[in-house]
Amino acid sequence: MSKNRLETQIAKTKIIATVGPAISSVQKIQQLIRAGVDIFRLNTAHGTCKDLEVLLKIVRDASSLEKRPVGVLLDLAGPKMRLGKIKNDKIECHLHQKLRFVKQKEATEDDLTITYEKLFDEIKKDDKIMLADGVVRLRVLSVSKSKIECEVIQSGIIRSKQGVNLPGVKLSAPSLSTRDKENVKWACSHEIDFVGLSFVRSHKDVVGLKNLIKKYKADIQVISKVEKPEALEDLDKIIEVSDGIMVARGDLGVEIDIARIAVVQKEIISKCAKMSRPVIIATQMLDSMQHSRLPTRAEVTDVSNAILDGADACMLSGETAIGEYPLECVQTMNSIALNTEEVARLQEKHNLDCCALTNKITESTVKAAGSLAEDLGAKLIAVMTKGGISTLLLSKHRYHVPTVGISDSEHILRRMCLYWGVIPLPIHVSRDNTGKEVIKWGKKTGILKAKDRIVVISGTGISTSDHNRISFLEVE
């Protein structure tokens, strides 16, 4: 049996790992769970629903064997534009070289094609086209109904099927493609915990996805990926209607001036903290560890700064999906987080705007319980929760006393895997015996000993609040 999270050196900052060929077995997923992974990401850009089903079963089986809840994030591909087939699969683009995009059916072997044919109607002269994650930059010289003439203004190599970004170009492509909708339907029938919405441009995109999920009578949280400049213009409303935010720095760093990335990341984290929404930082966090056992100093600093800024979770992409050292990656990220969280204890608590999530009574009870737990040197805070909101509020206040979130629902336990410092605990308790059962569990596992104190948040059953009572217990 796996050790409980409280018995091991696992950071409060949550770790999300992308599933891919490098970790596509139950045994390897188990290793990553023990090392500190809380949520596994399934990327719909690669594979079919049948492929996803195989990977989901591997994750669920590993979670069951480890007796530890882990969440699953299904990442939708969104309206990602890609190059078509390129002659010899690559082109070395030289400064001032002329390149031409044409429609697929009219292409010769020397032409470039793109998966988004509406581009010929929506792009205009002097717009920029970014290829190969921004390595190659083109300037549009002229546009006709079937041809886009461009000049290379930043040289480099481009390859078949690589992504295309169009910073500043307003596109009509819907936020959900036909394939995305099929994947959402699949997610709703397979108890997926989180769905990542790519290339969000407006809060209306998020509402549209939520309505689709509601249509299938599912309870899945929507994580909005901020990777377009339009999303920054509508950021407050996007955060308000989302269940969480992902700062997707890959495409965002191409769509806006790369020099702004660090500042924008801090702004998003700050807004999410005030509005009590979990925030995930993603892309190239430990990128060099795809081929190295050790990260660069810059990567360590990047992860540490994200945690100091208030990130709830950090995400690994290629590092665990296709990298040579997935386990070492997770161990490294966990170690960085543990060391950073010691410093973060000295930071000020956030002033939260929690009204949209719950009522003032629950909000005040949670805040008071956290402060009292720290003052008393409590070993842990225990809270029985129906939907996880009270544990989310504790998480966003950044109390450094571990929070145990108790629920009879596997679904809610997995949801709490995203909340900073919250440990999902699958034990059966009632409103009146929560503290006693937590103490019994704590003594049995060796986490609690005589004279240890715990703080319990519960309710009296009145209709105005599920949580309106704070209890203090000392282990006998």
VOGU-3710 file (C-alpha; in Angstrom, 3 decimals, decimal comma):
1> msknrletqi> 0,000/0,000/0,000  1,220/3,481/-0,834  2,086/5,841/1,983  -0,337/8,650/2,666  0,652/12,026/1,286  1,096/13,435/4,792  3,667/10,724/5,563  5,878/11,613/2,613  7,717/14,748/1,557  5,180/15,913/-1,020
11> aktkiiatvg> 4,893/19,618/-1,813  1,719/21,676/-1,339  2,053/22,968/-4,903  0,307/20,475/-7,166  2,070/18,749/-10,057  0,358/17,939/-13,361  2,050/15,414/-15,654  1,204/14,815/-19,302  0,682/11,179/-20,245  2,501/9,915/-23,321
21> paissvqkiq> 4,667/7,041/-24,582  7,266/7,597/-21,840  4,830/6,800/-19,005  2,128/4,709/-20,667  2,063/1,846/-18,153  0,371/1,357/-14,789  3,734/0,824/-13,086  5,214/4,093/-14,372  2,084/6,067/-13,462  2,281/4,561/-9,955
31> qliragvdif> 5,885/5,752/-9,645  4,860/9,290/-10,602  1,952/9,298/-8,127  4,352/8,324/-5,340  6,753/11,067/-6,473  4,041/13,717/-6,159  1,858/13,888/-9,293  -1,700/14,971/-8,443  -3,277/15,251/-11,907  -2,535/13,549/-15,213
41> rlntahgtck> -3,128/15,410/-18,486  -4,446/13,653/-21,576  -3,654/15,623/-24,731  -6,373/15,275/-27,397  -4,085/16,742/-30,075  -2,566/13,274/-30,341  -4,658/10,133/-30,788  -8,310/9,138/-30,880  -10,949/8,611/-28,206  -9,962/4,923/-28,176
51> dlevllkivr> -6,360/5,922/-27,432  -7,562/8,238/-24,663  -9,635/5,435/-23,173  -6,574/3,198/-22,892  -4,566/5,944/-21,163  -7,443/6,822/-18,826  -7,724/3,200/-17,692  -3,992/3,098/-16,968  -4,272/6,219/-14,785  -7,389/5,020/-12,956
61> dasslekrpv> -5,862/1,568/-12,322  -2,667/3,140/-10,945  -4,682/5,462/-8,704  -6,682/2,521/-7,375  -3,551/0,465/-6,651  -1,938/3,399/-4,866  -5,178/4,087/-2,942  -4,670/7,769/-3,701  -7,089/9,979/-5,659  -5,586/11,616/-8,745
71> gvlldlagpk> -7,377/13,923/-11,159  -7,488/13,747/-14,950  -7,319/16,834/-17,181  -8,460/16,400/-20,784  -6,772/19,086/-22,875  -8,770/20,039/-25,975  -6,790/20,844/-29,122  -8,882/23,897/-30,028  -8,621/25,759/-33,359  -4,894/25,165/-33,722
81> mrlgkikndk> -3,615/26,029/-37,190  -0,875/23,907/-38,705  1,236/23,841/-41,828  0,435/21,191/-44,386  2,930/18,793/-45,921  6,226/20,479/-46,880  8,532/19,313/-49,652  11,240/17,095/-48,085  9,437/17,759/-44,753  11,426/20,919/-44,019
91> iechlhqklr> 12,470/24,296/-45,415  15,382/26,446/-44,263  13,989/29,982/-44,413  16,478/32,790/-45,106  16,092/36,475/-44,325  14,085/38,355/-47,012  13,205/35,088/-48,769  9,744/35,102/-50,386  7,273/32,353/-49,430  3,758/31,746/-50,658
101> fvkqkeated> 0,687/30,187/-49,013  -1,931/28,725/-51,334  -5,076/26,667/-50,814  -4,532/22,938/-50,475  -6,074/21,946/-53,811  -3,974/24,506/-55,734  -0,614/23,734/-54,124  2,536/22,749/-55,959  5,470/21,141/-54,161  7,116/24,544/-53,567
111> dltityeklf> 4,057/26,150/-51,943  3,061/26,306/-48,277  -0,420/25,233/-47,211  -2,337/25,664/-43,975  -5,149/23,737/-42,295  -7,218/26,939/-41,833  -8,384/28,024/-45,285  -10,454/30,947/-43,956  -7,085/32,603/-43,395  -7,184/33,846/-47,010
121> deikkddkim> -10,233/35,964/-46,120  -9,098/37,121/-42,671  -5,440/38,081/-42,985  -4,248/41,356/-44,520  -1,118/43,076/-45,735  1,621/43,678/-43,089  0,148/41,101/-40,671  2,713/38,758/-39,121  2,715/34,967/-39,412  4,716/33,019/-36,812
131> ladgvvrlrv> 5,954/29,502/-37,562  7,771/26,842/-35,518  6,758/28,319/-32,116  7,835/31,783/-33,227  11,297/30,773/-34,449  10,412/31,861/-38,002  8,535/35,123/-38,630  6,889/36,189/-41,873  5,404/39,519/-42,960  2,457/39,461/-45,339
141> lsvskskiec> 3,218/41,340/-48,584  -0,071/40,774/-50,402  -3,297/38,781/-50,148  -5,728/37,435/-52,733  -8,571/34,910/-52,474  -6,212/32,025/-53,163  -2,707/33,286/-52,403  -0,763/34,946/-49,562  2,665/36,317/-50,472  5,101/36,666/-47,538
151> eviqsgiirs> 8,635/37,767/-46,740  10,856/36,087/-44,127  11,792/38,645/-41,472  13,269/36,133/-38,997  15,104/33,115/-40,391  15,005/29,498/-39,290  13,809/26,008/-40,210  10,141/25,062/-40,592  8,760/21,528/-40,838  5,572/19,795/-41,955
161> kqgvnlpgvk> 2,575/19,974/-39,588  4,137/22,616/-37,305  1,873/25,128/-35,583  1,023/28,533/-37,038  0,330/31,626/-34,930  -1,165/34,895/-36,131  -0,601/37,555/-33,460  -3,129/40,360/-33,680  -5,229/38,720/-36,404  -8,918/38,418/-35,515
171> lsapslstrd> -10,099/34,969/-36,556  -13,619/33,638/-36,971  -12,720/30,026/-36,103  -15,009/28,678/-33,328  -13,409/27,882/-29,975  -14,585/24,271/-30,248  -13,931/22,256/-33,386  -16,044/19,244/-34,383  -13,322/17,002/-32,981  -13,256/18,988/-29,733
181> kenvkwacsh> -17,002/18,469/-29,328  -16,586/14,729/-29,813  -13,863/14,707/-27,157  -16,073/16,673/-24,749  -18,846/14,112/-25,239  -16,346/11,354/-24,504  -15,119/13,195/-21,405  -18,673/13,556/-20,082  -19,268/9,806/-20,369  -15,966/8,855/-18,698
191> eidfvglsfv> -16,023/10,968/-15,496  -13,139/13,210/-16,532  -12,435/15,791/-13,812  -11,176/18,817/-15,781  -11,354/19,936/-19,413  -8,789/22,419/-20,724  -10,221/24,900/-23,253  -7,513/26,003/-25,692  -7,149/29,416/-27,348  -9,861/31,138/-25,294
201> rshkdvvglk> -10,626/34,564/-26,750  -13,702/35,573/-24,743  -15,630/34,514/-21,647  -18,360/33,482/-24,101  -16,098/30,645/-25,269  -16,016/29,305/-21,708  -19,771/29,639/-21,243  -20,276/27,762/-24,520  -18,193/24,818/-23,299  -19,950/24,804/-19,927
211> nlikkykadi> -23,323/24,704/-21,666  -22,165/21,751/-23,760  -21,043/19,892/-20,631  -24,382/20,715/-18,985  -26,173/19,289/-22,028  -24,565/15,918/-21,285  -25,518/16,242/-17,573  -21,878/15,984/-16,483  -19,988/17,714/-13,687  -16,633/18,652/-15,202
221> qviskvekpe> -14,629/21,745/-14,295  -13,408/23,982/-17,125  -9,800/25,180/-17,118  -9,403/28,138/-19,494  -6,034/28,297/-21,230  -4,765/31,849/-21,640  -2,700/31,872/-24,834  -4,268/34,622/-26,990  -3,986/38,422/-26,628  -7,802/38,658/-26,868
231> aledldkiie> -8,022/36,608/-23,652  -5,957/39,228/-21,811  -8,458/41,896/-22,885  -11,342/39,907/-21,355  -9,359/38,339/-18,513  -11,536/39,275/-15,512  -14,691/37,836/-17,082  -12,853/34,737/-18,270  -11,585/34,066/-14,744  -15,036/34,702/-13,301
241> vsdgimvarg> -16,797/32,087/-15,466  -13,944/29,531/-15,360  -13,204/26,923/-12,687  -9,481/27,447/-13,129  -6,926/29,112/-15,406  -3,873/27,769/-17,208  -1,136/30,182/-18,268  -0,137/28,405/-21,490  3,158/30,145/-22,102  4,019/28,344/-25,340
251> dlgveidiar> 1,471/29,897/-27,666  1,087/32,987/-25,464  4,798/33,706/-25,876  4,325/33,682/-29,644  1,084/35,664/-29,713  2,393/38,535/-27,535  5,828/40,116/-27,111  7,875/37,394/-25,402  9,426/40,030/-23,138  6,002/40,486/-21,495
261> iavvqkeiis> 5,495/36,832/-20,518  6,790/37,057/-16,942  4,767/40,204/-16,185  1,580/38,784/-17,719  2,044/35,559/-15,746  2,268/37,513/-12,484  -0,828/39,547/-13,352  -2,873/36,432/-14,106  -1,781/34,656/-10,920  -2,652/37,744/-8,862
271> kcakmsrpvi> -6,126/38,041/-10,388  -6,800/34,323/-9,884  -5,750/34,603/-6,232  -8,132/37,481/-5,577  -10,992/35,698/-7,357  -10,290/32,311/-5,710  -9,568/30,365/-8,868  -6,771/27,785/-9,127  -4,056/28,729/-11,612  -1,727/26,375/-13,477
281> iatqmldsmq> 1,590/27,449/-15,022  2,534/25,435/-18,103  5,116/25,041/-20,882  8,886/24,497/-20,721  9,052/24,426/-16,939  11,772/21,751/-16,918  12,136/21,401/-20,678  15,833/20,516/-20,714  15,067/17,445/-18,588  13,550/15,741/-21,621
291> hsrlptraev> 17,156/14,749/-22,337  18,990/15,569/-19,108  18,808/14,261/-15,554  19,321/17,790/-14,233  17,444/21,024/-15,043  19,093/24,308/-15,913  19,457/26,959/-13,197  17,056/29,166/-15,151  14,373/26,437/-15,107  14,710/25,954/-11,352
301> tdvsnaildg> 14,339/29,702/-10,885  11,313/29,772/-13,204  9,456/27,060/-11,261  10,377/28,635/-7,934  9,206/32,095/-9,004  5,888/30,713/-10,261  5,299/29,170/-6,820  6,347/32,352/-5,016  3,907/34,306/-7,196  1,081/32,021/-6,013
311> adacmlsget> 0,680/29,294/-8,648  -1,458/26,392/-7,444  0,029/23,884/-9,873  2,904/23,480/-12,307  2,515/21,347/-15,421  4,969/19,056/-17,159  4,356/18,428/-20,864  6,985/16,788/-23,072  9,082/16,230/-19,958  6,859/13,321/-18,879
321> aigeyplecv> 5,064/12,492/-22,151  8,112/11,768/-24,316  11,110/12,653/-22,149  13,883/10,278/-21,113  13,601/11,063/-17,375  9,920/11,474/-16,411  10,348/10,249/-12,822  13,375/12,455/-12,203  11,404/15,401/-13,616  8,592/14,963/-11,106
331> qtmnsialnt> 11,036/14,433/-8,239  12,908/17,590/-9,223  9,750/19,687/-9,443  8,578/18,381/-6,066  11,963/19,201/-4,522  11,944/22,746/-5,944  8,428/23,278/-4,606  9,285/21,985/-1,114  12,251/24,337/-0,849  10,309/27,302/-2,248
341> eevarlqekh> 7,309/26,781/0,020  9,536/27,226/3,068  10,274/30,775/1,886  6,651/31,351/0,848  5,577/31,005/4,495  6,780/34,571/5,011  4,610/36,018/2,255  1,462/38,015/2,940  -1,899/36,295/2,659  -4,104/37,220/-0,295
351> nldccaltnk> -7,138/39,472/0,069  -9,732/37,338/-1,648  -12,926/38,180/-3,452  -14,805/34,952/-2,734  -18,394/36,127/-3,032  -18,940/34,476/-6,397  -18,064/31,050/-4,978  -19,841/30,905/-1,632  -21,545/32,928/1,071  -19,936/35,239/3,602
361> itestvkaag> -20,484/32,892/6,557  -18,516/30,031/4,997  -15,848/32,456/3,763  -15,364/33,979/7,233  -15,408/30,587/8,974  -12,723/29,215/6,678  -10,534/32,299/7,069  -10,810/32,272/10,862  -10,140/28,528/11,093  -6,959/28,838/9,040
371> slaedlgakl> -5,617/31,707/11,150  -6,418/29,912/14,389  -4,799/26,701/13,150  -1,556/28,567/12,479  -1,698/30,390/15,839  -2,265/27,109/17,711  0,406/25,202/15,804  -2,206/22,683/14,701  -1,064/19,547/12,905  -3,818/19,774/10,322
381> iavmtkggis> -7,156/21,318/9,333  -9,943/18,848/8,560  -13,069/19,723/6,603  -15,862/17,551/5,266  -16,991/19,012/1,962  -19,780/18,407/-0,552  -18,294/20,213/-3,548  -14,769/21,189/-2,463  -15,406/24,957/-2,264  -14,367/25,293/1,387
391> tlllskhryh> -11,080/23,507/0,685  -10,498/25,747/-2,336  -10,906/28,832/-0,131  -8,442/27,421/2,415  -6,076/26,727/-0,464  -6,191/30,268/-1,823  -5,552/31,771/1,634  -2,233/29,848/1,644  -2,298/28,613/5,237  0,681/26,383/5,824
401> vptvgisdse> -1,141/23,934/8,065  -2,028/20,948/5,847  -5,698/20,795/4,885  -7,458/17,436/4,746  -10,505/17,490/2,473  -12,940/14,675/3,305  -15,608/13,466/0,908  -17,575/10,312/0,105  -17,402/11,252/-3,589  -14,449/10,028/-5,673
411> hilrrmclyw> -15,267/12,817/-8,114  -14,894/15,563/-5,471  -11,749/13,955/-4,060  -10,161/14,078/-7,529  -11,282/17,682/-7,981  -9,417/18,657/-4,800  -6,206/17,324/-6,366  -5,852/20,732/-8,058  -6,081/22,780/-4,843  -2,780/23,951/-3,344
421> gviplpihvs> -1,996/22,291/0,005  -5,202/20,212/0,084  -4,935/16,473/0,684  -8,010/14,509/-0,488  -8,931/11,948/2,167  -11,361/9,123/1,307  -12,680/8,167/4,764  -16,300/7,958/5,888  -17,377/10,510/8,498  -20,559/12,287/9,533
431> rdntgkevik> -21,087/15,926/10,526  -20,967/15,054/14,215  -17,983/12,699/14,296  -15,585/14,290/11,790  -12,926/15,186/14,352  -13,003/11,816/16,128  -12,735/9,886/12,857  -9,862/12,060/11,623  -7,989/11,524/14,902  -8,604/7,766/14,680
441> wgkktgilka> -7,280/7,762/11,108  -4,325/9,985/12,051  -3,269/7,782/14,982  -3,618/4,631/12,885  -1,379/6,019/10,145  1,079/7,551/12,622  0,443/11,089/11,378  -1,050/12,219/14,699  0,294/11,565/18,174  -0,661/12,512/21,713
451> kdrivvisgt> -0,945/16,276/22,372  -1,212/17,108/18,658  -3,982/19,580/17,838  -6,344/19,600/14,889  -8,891/22,163/13,723  -12,169/20,900/12,288  -14,475/22,975/10,099  -18,049/21,710/10,104  -21,646/22,904/10,080  -24,641/23,037/12,394
461> gistsdhnri> -27,031/22,209/9,574  -28,640/25,638/9,204  -29,603/26,553/5,663  -27,458/29,700/5,413  -24,141/27,846/5,390  -22,683/24,349/5,150  -19,679/25,451/7,209  -20,283/27,667/10,219  -18,563/25,902/13,131  -14,910/25,608/14,166
471> sfleve> -13,819/22,896/16,617  -10,449/22,377/18,288  -9,399/18,872/19,317  -6,320/17,558/21,037  -5,160/14,002/20,502  -5,251/11,957/23,698
//
